[in-house]
């Protein structure tokens, strides 16, 4: 296969990966009674730690109004909690929910993680390092295209 055809196939494969990722995330979110944006915000809080609504909006590309609704739902379901900023009482910091919920979320990804571990076991450390570098580079392109990088 020629390079031009290979790059075209890679582009289409990445689009397919994007679609399958959205479908998987939506399925996981539905299992815990969330929408996909709610799940993504909960994941960001777990991965990044406490954030303001503005930081969540910036990280997701959603409006602060949409984030308010998401945080309301996450807080009601126990997946997040609001706390006044100790240094600026006008600011609210959003914290990830309790460890029990984080454990539940991790369990939802368990079968996916096992399948990924199995897939990656076929690759050498050098190949894994290349894959990781490629994913980081692709993420940087995506963030730049979204105006976030």
URKA-V365500 format. One record per backbone hydrogen bond with DSSP energy under -0.5 kcal/mol. CO is the residue of the C=O (numbers start at 1). NH is the residue of the N-H. Records with the same first field share a line. If there is no record, write none. Layout:
BEGIN
CO = NH ; NH
END
This chain:
BEGIN
2 = 6
3 = 7
4 = 8
5 = 9
6 = 10
7 = 11
8 = 12
9 = 13
10 = 14
11 = 15
12 = 16
13 = 17
14 = 18
15 = 19
16 = 20
17 = 21
18 = 22
19 = 23
20 = 24
21 = 25
22 = 26
23 = 27
24 = 28
25 = 29
26 = 30
27 = 31
28 = 32
29 = 32 ; 34
30 = 33
35 = 39
36 = 40
37 = 41
38 = 42
39 = 43
40 = 44
41 = 45
42 = 46
43 = 47
44 = 48
45 = 49
51 = 94
52 = 56
53 = 57
54 = 58
55 = 59
56 = 60
57 = 61 ; 62
63 = 67
64 = 68
65 = 69
66 = 70
67 = 71
68 = 72
69 = 73
70 = 74
71 = 75
72 = 76
73 = 77
74 = 79 ; 80
75 = 78
78 = 98
79 = 97
81 = 95
83 = 93
88 = 85 ; 91
91 = 85
92 = 53
93 = 83 ; 95
94 = 51
95 = 81
98 = 101 ; 102
99 = 103
100 = 104
101 = 105
102 = 106
103 = 107
104 = 108
105 = 109
107 = 110
109 = 113
110 = 114
111 = 115
112 = 116
113 = 117
114 = 118
115 = 119
116 = 120
117 = 121
119 = 122
120 = 123
124 = 128
125 = 129
126 = 130
127 = 131
128 = 132
129 = 133
130 = 134
131 = 135
132 = 136
133 = 137
134 = 138
135 = 139
136 = 140
137 = 141
138 = 142
139 = 143
140 = 144
141 = 145
142 = 146
143 = 148 ; 149
144 = 147
END
